[in-house]
Amino acid sequence: MAWEVIRQAGGAALQLLLTPYYYVAILLIMLQYMRQTRMMRKLFHVRLHAWPQLLMRTVLSGIVVGFFISCAGLFLGVSVTGEAVLWMWGTAAVLAAASVRYLCFAYSVGILGVLQWLLLWIPLAERGDWIGTAAASLGRLDIPGLLVLVALMHLAEALLVRMQGARFANPLFLEGKRGKLIGGYMLQGYWPVPLLMLVPGTASGSGVDVGLPWTTLLDSSFLGSGGWTMVGFPMMIGFTEMTRTMLPKAKARAASSALLLYALLVGAVAVGAAFWSPLTVVAALCALLLHEMLVLMSRLRETTNSPFYVHNEQGLRVLAVIPGTPAEAMGILAGEVLHKVNGLKVRTIEELYAALHVHSAFCKLEVFNLEGQLKFVQRARYANEHHQLGVILAPDEKADFYAAPGAASLLDLFRGGRTARQRETTTSI
C-alpha cells in the first residue's frame, strides 16, 4: 500500500506540473512582488527586498506546506475533481479582477457554496443549454470537502504568517487624517501550494481497484471496492494587512492568531456539513463572512489607535532600516527614535544632515528604543556610505509621494498600474 501511494503520488505530481494553474499562481505572485519593488523605489529610492528571493522563499514554503497538507489529505477523503479545480480558479480569477486580496479560495469556495445552495431553489440544471451544463457541474462539487481544505490552508497560513509575515513587510508613506502623511507597513505574502489528494474512482485508468485499509473522515467510499486514485492541483494562500499603529512582528502575530481561530471555526462547520448537508450553506457563509470580519476588525483597530510612525518631541521616528547599511550595523530598529546625533538634538531631516557633518568620519547616536529607554550607539563612517546612515524616517510635510490607496486588481498587476501618488502641494528639499 505504501508503494502504491508513492506511485500514485508521482503520477499526480507529474499531472500537476503539466497543468498551467501552478505556473499562473507563481506568475501572479511574481507580478505582485515586482509591484512592491516599484513602490519602494518610487517612495524611498531604494530596494529593501529582492523580489526573486521573496519568490523563491514563497515557492519553497508552499511546497513544504503542500507536502504536509497532502499527507493529512490521505485521511480526509475530500473529493477534488478537475471541474472543481476549474470552478475554484475561475471564480478566484474573476474576484481578483476587482482586487488581488480576493485571490484566496476562502472567497471562491464560499461563493460556490452559496451558488450551489441557490440551485436547490432555481432548477437551472434541467435546462438543455450550456447554462444547464454549468449548473449540473456546480451541483456536483463537494463544497464541505473543499471548505475543509480551505480550513487546512488557513491553518498553514497562520503558521506561515507567524514565521514569515514580518519578512514580507514593506514600509509606506500613507495619507492620514486631513491629508497629513504618516508612516505605515504593508504586510502582504502569497504562497502557491501544490496538493496531491485522494479521489474515489475505479481502476479503469491509473487508479487502484483495492480500497484503502483505513477509513477517511469525510467519505467512506475509499474503504470499499470502488477504488481510489490521486490527483494533483495547486491552491494559493495569502494575506494582506496594513498597519499604522503596530510593529510588523506584532501585526503578524495578531494576524496569525486571528487566522488560526478562523481556520478552526470554518473547519468545524465544514466537517459538520459533510455529515449533515443543510449546514453546507452555513459553512460557505462562514468562510465568506468571517474572512471579511477579520479584515474589518483589523481596520477598526487601526483607525481607533493613534499612528505610531510619526515624529515626536523626542526626535525622528525610524520607519525602516535599509539592509547592509551603517544603521543596521549599529543595531537601530524600526520604530526607534533618533534623539541626538553627535551630541546635537535632531527634530528635522535638515538637523540630522547637519549633525552628521559635525564629524565626517565618526557618528555617535542617542536613540530611544522600543521600550522608551535611551541607548547609545556609535560607529566610524566611511566613504560612499549612505548619506542618512541607512534609515528611512517617518514622513514629514516635505515628503513628495505616498502609497496609492486601494488594493491592486489583477489588471493592475499585468499593466504595471500606478503604485504611488504625488502630493498636490510639495516643497523641495
C-alpha positions as CSV (number, residue, x, y, z in Angstrom):
1,M,0.0,0.0,0.0
2,A,2.8,2.4,0.8
3,W,4.4,1.7,-2.6
4,E,1.1,2.2,-4.3
5,V,0.5,5.6,-2.6
6,I,4.0,6.7,-3.7
7,R,3.4,5.6,-7.3
8,Q,0.0,7.4,-7.4
9,A,1.6,10.5,-5.8
10,G,4.3,10.5,-8.5
11,G,1.7,10.4,-11.3
12,A,-0.4,13.1,-9.6
13,A,2.7,15.3,-9.2
14,L,3.5,14.9,-12.9
15,Q,-0.1,15.8,-13.7
16,L,0.3,19.0,-11.6
17,L,3.4,20.0,-13.4
18,L,1.7,19.6,-16.8
19,T,-1.2,21.9,-15.8
20,P,-1.0,25.7,-16.1
21,Y,-2.6,26.6,-12.7
22,Y,0.6,26.3,-10.6
23,Y,2.6,28.4,-13.0
24,V,-0.2,31.0,-13.1
25,A,-0.1,31.2,-9.3
26,I,3.7,31.8,-9.4
27,L,3.3,34.4,-12.1
28,L,0.7,36.3,-10.1
29,I,3.0,36.3,-7.0
30,M,6.0,37.4,-9.1
31,L,4.0,40.3,-10.5
32,Q,2.8,41.3,-7.0
33,Y,6.4,41.3,-5.6
34,M,7.6,43.3,-8.6
35,R,4.9,45.9,-8.0
36,Q,6.0,46.2,-4.4
37,T,9.6,46.7,-5.5
38,R,8.5,49.5,-7.9
39,M,6.6,51.2,-5.0
40,M,9.7,51.1,-2.7
41,R,11.8,52.7,-5.4
42,K,9.2,55.4,-6.0
43,L,8.9,56.2,-2.3
44,F,12.4,55.8,-1.0
45,H,14.7,55.3,-4.0
46,V,16.0,52.0,-2.5
47,R,15.2,48.3,-2.8
48,L,14.5,46.8,0.6
49,H,13.7,43.3,-0.7
50,A,14.8,41.5,-3.8
51,W,11.7,40.0,-5.4
52,P,13.5,36.9,-6.8
53,Q,14.5,36.0,-3.2
54,L,10.9,36.6,-1.9
55,L,9.5,34.5,-4.8
56,M,11.9,31.6,-4.1
57,R,11.1,31.7,-0.4
58,T,7.3,31.6,-1.0
59,V,7.6,28.8,-3.6
60,L,9.7,26.6,-1.3
61,S,7.5,27.3,1.7
62,G,4.4,26.4,-0.4
63,I,6.0,23.1,-1.4
64,V,6.7,22.2,2.2
65,V,3.1,23.2,3.3
66,G,1.7,21.2,0.3
67,F,3.5,18.1,1.4
68,F,2.1,18.2,4.9
69,I,-1.5,19.0,3.8
70,S,-1.3,16.2,1.2
71,C,-0.3,13.8,4.0
72,A,-3.3,15.0,6.0
73,G,-5.5,14.6,2.9
74,L,-4.8,10.8,2.9
75,F,-7.1,10.6,5.9
76,L,-9.7,13.3,5.0
77,G,-11.5,11.9,2.0
78,V,-12.0,15.2,0.1
79,S,-13.4,14.7,-3.4
80,V,-11.5,17.1,-5.6
81,T,-12.2,16.7,-9.4
82,G,-10.9,18.5,-12.4
83,E,-14.1,20.5,-12.7
84,A,-13.8,21.6,-9.0
85,V,-10.3,23.0,-9.8
86,L,-11.7,24.9,-12.8
87,W,-14.5,26.3,-10.7
88,M,-12.2,27.4,-7.9
89,W,-9.6,29.0,-10.1
90,G,-12.2,30.6,-12.4
91,T,-14.0,32.2,-9.5
92,A,-10.8,33.3,-7.9
93,A,-9.7,35.0,-11.2
94,V,-13.0,36.9,-11.5
95,L,-12.7,38.1,-7.9
96,A,-9.0,39.0,-8.4
97,A,-10.0,41.2,-11.3
98,A,-11.5,43.5,-8.7
99,S,-8.8,43.2,-6.0
100,V,-5.8,40.9,-5.5
101,R,-6.7,40.4,-1.9
102,Y,-9.6,38.3,-3.1
103,L,-7.2,35.8,-4.6
104,C,-8.0,33.5,-1.7
105,F,-10.0,30.3,-2.0
106,A,-12.0,31.1,1.1
107,Y,-13.9,33.6,-1.1
108,S,-14.1,31.4,-4.2
109,V,-15.3,28.3,-2.4
110,G,-17.6,30.3,-0.2
111,I,-19.3,31.8,-3.2
112,L,-19.5,28.5,-5.0
113,G,-21.2,27.0,-1.9
114,V,-23.8,29.8,-1.9
115,L,-24.4,29.4,-5.6
116,Q,-24.8,25.6,-5.2
117,W,-27.4,26.3,-2.4
118,L,-29.3,28.6,-4.8
119,L,-29.5,25.8,-7.3
120,L,-31.8,24.0,-4.9
121,W,-34.4,26.7,-5.4
122,I,-33.7,27.5,-9.1
123,P,-33.6,24.3,-11.2
124,L,-31.2,25.5,-13.8
125,A,-29.7,22.0,-14.2
126,E,-32.8,20.9,-16.0
127,R,-32.0,23.2,-19.0
128,G,-30.6,21.7,-22.1
129,D,-28.2,24.5,-22.9
130,W,-24.7,25.5,-21.6
131,I,-26.3,27.1,-18.5
132,G,-27.8,23.7,-17.5
133,T,-24.5,22.0,-18.1
134,A,-22.7,24.6,-15.9
135,A,-25.4,24.3,-13.2
136,A,-25.1,20.5,-13.1
137,S,-21.3,20.7,-12.9
138,L,-21.6,23.2,-10.0
139,G,-24.1,20.9,-8.2
140,R,-21.6,18.1,-8.2
141,L,-19.0,20.0,-6.3
142,D,-18.1,18.6,-2.8
143,I,-18.4,22.0,-1.1
144,P,-17.9,20.7,2.5
145,G,-14.8,18.9,1.5
146,L,-13.4,21.9,-0.3
147,L,-14.1,24.1,2.8
148,V,-12.2,21.6,4.9
149,L,-9.3,22.1,2.5
150,V,-9.8,25.9,2.9
151,A,-9.6,25.5,6.7
152,L,-6.4,23.4,6.4
153,M,-4.9,26.0,4.1
154,H,-5.6,28.8,6.7
155,L,-4.1,26.7,9.4
156,A,-1.0,26.6,7.3
157,E,-1.3,30.3,6.6
158,A,-1.5,31.1,10.3
159,L,1.8,29.3,10.8
160,L,3.5,30.9,7.8
161,V,2.3,34.4,8.8
162,R,3.7,33.8,12.3
163,M,7.0,32.6,11.0
164,Q,7.5,34.8,7.8
165,G,4.9,37.5,7.9
166,A,7.2,40.3,9.2
167,R,9.7,39.4,6.4
168,F,7.2,40.5,3.8
169,A,6.6,43.9,5.5
170,N,7.2,46.9,3.3
171,P,7.3,50.4,4.7
172,L,5.0,53.0,3.2
173,F,4.1,56.7,3.3
174,L,0.3,56.8,3.8
175,E,-2.2,59.6,3.7
176,G,-3.6,60.1,7.2
177,K,-6.3,62.3,8.6
178,R,-6.7,65.7,7.0
179,G,-4.2,64.9,4.3
180,K,-1.2,64.6,6.6
181,L,1.3,61.9,5.7
182,I,2.2,59.2,8.2
183,G,4.3,56.1,8.1
184,G,3.0,52.5,8.0
185,Y,3.6,49.0,6.8
186,M,2.0,46.7,4.3
187,L,2.3,43.0,5.2
188,Q,1.5,41.1,2.1
189,G,2.5,37.5,1.3
190,Y,1.3,34.8,-1.0
191,W,2.2,31.1,-1.2
192,P,1.5,28.7,-4.1
193,V,0.7,25.3,-2.6
194,P,0.8,22.2,-4.7
195,L,-1.6,19.5,-3.3
196,L,-1.9,15.8,-4.0
197,M,-5.3,14.5,-3.0
198,L,-7.1,11.2,-3.0
199,V,-10.1,10.8,-5.3
200,P,-12.5,7.8,-5.2
201,G,-12.9,6.0,-8.5
202,T,-12.4,2.7,-10.4
203,A,-9.2,1.4,-11.8
204,S,-10.2,1.9,-15.4
205,G,-7.2,4.2,-15.9
206,S,-4.4,4.6,-13.4
207,G,-6.4,4.1,-10.3
208,V,-6.3,1.3,-7.8
209,D,-9.1,-1.4,-7.5
210,V,-8.5,-2.2,-3.9
211,G,-9.9,0.2,-1.3
212,L,-7.8,1.9,1.4
213,P,-7.0,0.0,4.5
214,W,-8.2,2.9,6.7
215,T,-11.4,4.9,6.9
216,T,-11.3,8.5,5.8
217,L,-13.0,11.3,7.7
218,L,-15.5,12.7,5.2
219,D,-16.0,9.9,2.7
220,S,-16.1,6.2,3.5
221,S,-16.2,5.1,-0.2
222,F,-12.4,4.9,-0.3
223,L,-12.7,1.9,2.0
224,G,-14.9,-0.1,-0.3
225,S,-14.2,-1.9,-3.6
226,G,-14.7,1.3,-5.7
227,G,-11.0,2.0,-5.6
228,W,-9.2,5.3,-5.5
229,T,-6.6,7.4,-7.3
230,M,-4.7,10.6,-6.7
231,V,-4.9,14.0,-8.5
232,G,-2.6,17.0,-8.3
233,F,-3.8,20.5,-8.2
234,P,-2.4,23.9,-6.9
235,M,-4.1,26.1,-4.4
236,M,-3.0,29.5,-3.1
237,I,-2.9,31.1,0.3
238,G,-2.1,34.7,1.1
239,F,-2.7,37.5,3.4
240,T,-2.7,41.3,3.3
241,E,-2.5,43.5,6.3
242,M,-1.9,47.2,6.7
243,T,-0.7,48.8,10.0
244,R,0.0,52.3,11.0
245,T,-0.1,51.6,14.8
246,M,2.0,48.4,15.3
247,L,5.4,46.9,14.6
248,P,5.4,44.4,11.7
249,K,6.1,41.5,14.1
250,A,3.3,42.4,16.4
251,K,0.9,42.8,13.5
252,A,2.0,39.4,12.1
253,R,1.4,37.7,15.5
254,A,-2.1,39.3,15.7
255,A,-3.0,38.2,12.2
256,S,-1.7,34.7,12.8
257,S,-3.9,34.3,15.9
258,A,-7.0,35.6,14.0
259,L,-6.3,33.2,11.1
260,L,-5.9,30.2,13.5
261,L,-9.3,31.0,15.1
262,Y,-10.9,31.4,11.6
263,A,-9.5,28.1,10.4
264,L,-10.8,26.2,13.4
265,L,-14.3,27.7,13.2
266,V,-14.6,27.1,9.4
267,G,-13.2,23.6,9.7
268,A,-15.6,22.6,12.4
269,V,-18.7,23.8,10.5
270,A,-17.4,22.2,7.2
271,V,-16.9,18.8,8.9
272,G,-20.5,19.1,10.3
273,A,-21.7,20.0,6.8
274,A,-20.1,16.8,5.4
275,F,-22.4,14.8,7.7
276,W,-25.5,17.0,7.6
277,S,-25.9,18.7,4.2
278,P,-28.1,21.6,5.3
279,L,-25.0,23.1,7.1
280,T,-23.3,23.5,3.7
281,V,-24.6,26.9,3.0
282,V,-23.8,27.9,6.7
283,A,-20.2,26.7,6.2
284,A,-19.9,28.6,2.9
285,L,-21.3,31.8,4.5
286,C,-18.9,31.4,7.5
287,A,-15.9,31.1,5.1
288,L,-17.0,34.4,3.4
289,L,-18.3,36.5,6.3
290,L,-15.7,35.5,8.9
291,H,-12.9,36.3,6.5
292,E,-14.3,39.7,5.8
293,M,-14.8,40.2,9.6
294,L,-11.1,39.6,10.1
295,V,-10.4,42.4,7.6
296,L,-12.9,44.8,9.2
297,M,-11.7,44.1,12.7
298,S,-8.1,44.8,11.7
299,R,-9.1,48.1,10.0
300,L,-11.1,49.1,13.1
301,R,-8.1,48.5,15.4
302,E,-6.0,50.6,13.0
303,T,-8.5,53.5,12.9
304,T,-9.1,53.6,16.7
305,N,-5.4,53.6,17.7
306,S,-3.0,56.5,17.2
307,P,-0.4,56.4,14.4
308,F,2.9,55.1,15.6
309,Y,5.2,56.0,12.8
310,V,5.3,59.8,13.3
311,H,7.9,62.1,14.7
312,N,7.5,63.4,18.2
313,E,9.2,65.8,20.7
314,Q,11.9,63.2,21.4
315,G,13.2,63.2,17.9
316,L,12.9,61.5,14.5
317,R,11.0,58.2,14.2
318,V,12.7,55.4,12.3
319,L,10.3,53.8,9.8
320,A,12.6,51.2,8.4
321,V,16.3,50.3,8.2
322,I,18.0,49.5,4.8
323,P,19.8,46.2,4.9
324,G,23.6,46.4,4.7
325,T,23.9,50.0,5.9
326,P,25.6,51.6,9.0
327,A,22.2,51.8,10.7
328,E,21.8,48.0,10.6
329,A,25.4,47.5,11.8
330,M,24.7,49.8,14.8
331,G,21.5,47.8,15.7
332,I,19.0,50.6,15.0
333,L,15.5,49.1,14.7
334,A,12.3,50.2,13.0
335,G,10.1,52.2,15.5
336,E,13.0,53.6,17.5
337,V,13.6,57.4,17.8
338,L,16.8,59.2,16.9
339,H,17.2,61.7,19.7
340,K,20.7,63.1,19.4
341,V,23.4,62.7,16.6
342,N,26.9,63.7,17.6
343,G,25.6,65.4,20.6
344,L,23.0,67.6,18.8
345,K,19.3,67.1,19.1
346,V,17.6,66.3,15.8
347,R,13.9,67.2,15.1
348,T,14.0,67.6,11.3
349,I,15.8,65.9,8.5
350,E,17.9,69.1,7.9
351,E,19.1,68.9,11.5
352,L,20.0,65.3,11.0
353,Y,22.1,66.1,8.0
354,A,23.8,69.0,9.8
355,A,24.6,66.8,12.9
356,L,26.1,64.0,10.7
357,H,28.5,66.5,9.2
358,V,29.8,67.6,12.6
359,H,32.2,64.6,12.4
360,S,32.6,63.3,8.9
361,A,34.5,60.2,9.9
362,F,32.6,59.2,13.1
363,C,29.0,59.0,14.3
364,K,27.6,58.8,17.8
365,L,23.8,58.4,18.3
366,E,21.5,58.6,21.3
367,V,18.4,56.6,20.5
368,F,15.1,55.9,22.3
369,N,14.5,52.2,21.9
370,L,11.1,50.5,21.7
371,E,10.8,50.3,25.5
372,G,11.4,54.1,25.7
373,Q,14.8,53.7,27.2
374,L,17.8,55.7,25.9
375,K,20.6,53.7,24.3
376,F,24.0,54.9,22.9
377,V,25.5,53.5,19.6
378,Q,28.5,54.7,17.7
379,R,30.4,53.7,14.6
380,A,33.1,55.0,12.2
381,R,31.8,56.4,8.9
382,Y,33.4,55.5,5.6
383,A,33.3,57.0,2.1
384,N,30.4,56.0,-0.2
385,E,28.2,55.0,2.7
386,H,24.5,56.0,2.8
387,H,24.2,59.7,3.5
388,Q,21.4,59.1,6.0
389,L,23.1,56.1,7.7
390,G,20.6,53.9,6.0
391,V,17.4,54.8,8.0
392,I,14.1,55.5,6.4
393,L,12.4,58.1,8.5
394,A,8.7,58.7,9.0
395,P,7.4,61.3,6.5
396,D,7.3,65.0,7.2
397,E,5.5,67.8,5.4
398,K,8.1,67.8,2.7
399,A,7.5,64.2,1.5
400,D,6.5,64.1,-2.1
401,F,5.0,60.7,-2.7
402,Y,2.7,58.3,-0.8
403,A,1.2,54.9,-1.5
404,A,-1.8,54.9,-3.8
405,P,-4.9,53.9,-1.8
406,G,-6.8,50.8,-2.5
407,A,-5.7,47.2,-3.3
408,A,-4.3,46.4,-6.7
409,S,-6.5,44.5,-9.1
410,L,-5.4,41.7,-11.4
411,L,-5.3,44.2,-14.3
412,D,-3.0,46.5,-12.3
413,L,-0.5,43.7,-11.9
414,F,-0.3,42.9,-15.6
415,R,-0.2,46.5,-16.8
416,G,2.0,47.8,-14.0
417,G,-0.5,50.2,-12.6
418,R,0.3,53.2,-10.5
419,T,1.8,52.3,-7.2
420,A,2.4,55.8,-5.7
421,R,0.8,59.2,-5.9
422,Q,2.3,62.6,-5.7
423,R,1.1,65.2,-3.2
424,E,-0.7,68.1,-4.8
425,T,1.3,70.6,-2.7
426,T,5.0,69.8,-2.2
427,T,8.1,71.6,-1.1
428,S,11.5,70.8,-2.5
429,I,14.3,70.0,0.0
